[in-house]
Amino acid sequence: MKQLPESYLAYIEDKDEDFTATVLPILRQSAADQLHGVKVVMLPHGIQAHLDETIPYGEVREDAD
């Protein structure tokens, strides 16, 4: 498995365990293919993360639903 970029490690550094458990698999997927960044969507009752082809690799952007 490829190492996560510093920007991803910094993003999850101060997050709680549940948040990290949700986002980390997508960060790892992004690091594996190194093609796209990650969008994290804040939902009323949780979060969702997915690869986003409009976001450059190594970036994480948050959005609200």
N, C-alpha and C positions, 0 to 999 in steps of 0.2 A: 504494500500500500504506500502511496506517495505521502510525503509529509504535508501537513496542512500549512498554507502560507501564514505568515505572521499576522496578516490582517484578519484571518479567520480565528486564530487563537486569541487575538486581542478582543474580537467581537464577543466570544463566549466567556472570556475571563471572569467577568463579574456577574454572569447570569446564574440563576438558580438551577438546581439539578434537573427539574422537569423541563425547563426551557432548553437546556443543553441536550437532554436526551431526545428531544424532538428535532432540533436543528442539526445536531452533529452528523447524522447519517447523510444529510443533503450536502453539508460542507465536505464530507469525505468523497461523495460522488463527484462533486465539482472538482476537487483536487485530483481525482483519478483521471478525469478526461481533460481537465484544464482548458475547457472551451467556453464555459459560461459562468457567470456569477450566480448569486443566490438572492432570492427575494423572500423575506420573512413577512408574513401577513398577520397582523394582530386582529384576531377575531373577538367577538364579545365574550366568548367562553373558552379561549385558548389561543393557540398559534398554529400556523401552517407555514412550512417552508418548501420551496421548490426551486429548481434551476430556472433561470430566466435568460433567454438568448439575447435580450437587450441590455443585460448587465455584463460588463467585462469580467473575465475571470479574476478572482481575488477580491472582488467587491461584494459586500452584503448591503442590501437596501431594505429598509423597513417600510411597510405600508399598512394602513388601517383599512379594514373592510367596511 
